[in-house]
Amino acid sequence: MTFSKPVLATDKKKTTLNWWEYWIGHCWMTGWQSIRGAFRIWADLMGSNYKDYALPRTVEDPEAECISWFWGTLGEDEVYPKEFLEYLMEMAEDVRTGKEKTCSLDEVMKELKEETNE
């Protein structure tokens, strides 16, 4: 799997997931979190607990919003490929160790304003 740019020489021991970390720590735990979320919303539906779904100025029917959230959570899949997670870990390690240059939000906004005003 290739991503936006090559990762710098980062210590692979810090950024590689073993079988246990990936399958149990990520896939299994993420799956249980998704199931928990779906059951929480299902319990709100069964108990007519729609107050958390009545967002001001945006939701006219909180029950319909709850139903929509329930069906939406059934299709959620927050499990990511192992290669992608390791890539993110390498990027974070590169930022932490200073191999990647970081910019503050103020610098980015200043540069953006300069480019749009020209």
Backbone hydrogen bonds, N-H to C=O, Kabsch-Sander energy under -0.5 kcal/mol:
donor,donor_aa,acceptor,acceptor_aa,energy
10,T,8,L,-1.6
14,K,11,D,-1.1
15,T,11,D,-0.7
16,T,12,K,-0.8
22,Y,18,N,-2.2
23,W,19,W,-2.7
24,I,20,W,-1.8
25,G,20,W,-1.7
26,H,21,E,-0.6
26,H,22,Y,-1.1
27,C,22,Y,-2.6
28,W,23,W,-2.3
29,M,24,I,-1.2
30,T,26,H,-2.6
31,G,27,C,-2.3
32,W,28,W,-2.1
33,Q,29,M,-2.0
34,S,30,T,-2.1
35,I,31,G,-2.2
36,R,32,W,-2.5
37,G,33,Q,-2.2
38,A,34,S,-2.2
39,F,35,I,-2.5
40,R,36,R,-2.2
41,I,37,G,-2.0
42,W,38,A,-2.3
43,A,39,F,-2.5
44,D,40,R,-1.7
45,L,41,I,-2.1
46,M,42,W,-2.7
47,G,43,A,-2.1
48,S,45,L,-1.0
49,N,44,D,-2.6
50,Y,48,S,-1.1
53,Y,50,Y,-1.8
54,A,50,Y,-0.5
54,A,51,K,-0.9
55,L,53,Y,-1.6
58,T,55,L,-1.2
59,V,55,L,-1.7
60,E,58,T,-0.6
65,E,61,D,-2.1
66,C,62,P,-2.3
67,I,63,E,-2.4
68,S,64,A,-2.4
69,W,65,E,-2.4
70,F,66,C,-2.4
71,W,67,I,-2.5
72,G,68,S,-2.1
73,T,69,W,-2.1
74,L,70,F,-1.2
75,G,71,W,-0.7
75,G,72,G,-0.7
76,E,73,T,-1.0
80,Y,78,E,-0.5
85,L,81,P,-2.0
86,E,82,K,-2.4
87,Y,83,E,-2.1
88,L,84,F,-2.3
89,M,85,L,-2.3
90,E,86,E,-2.3
91,M,87,Y,-2.4
92,A,88,L,-2.5
93,E,89,M,-2.2
94,D,90,E,-2.4
95,V,91,M,-2.1
96,R,92,A,-2.6
97,T,93,E,-2.4
98,G,94,D,-0.6
98,G,95,V,-0.7
99,K,94,D,-1.8
100,E,94,D,-1.5
108,V,104,S,-2.0
109,M,105,L,-2.8
110,K,106,D,-2.3
111,E,107,E,-2.3
112,L,108,V,-2.5
113,K,109,M,-2.5
114,E,110,K,-2.2
115,E,111,E,-2.2
116,T,112,L,-2.1
117,N,113,K,-1.8
118,E,114,E,-0.8
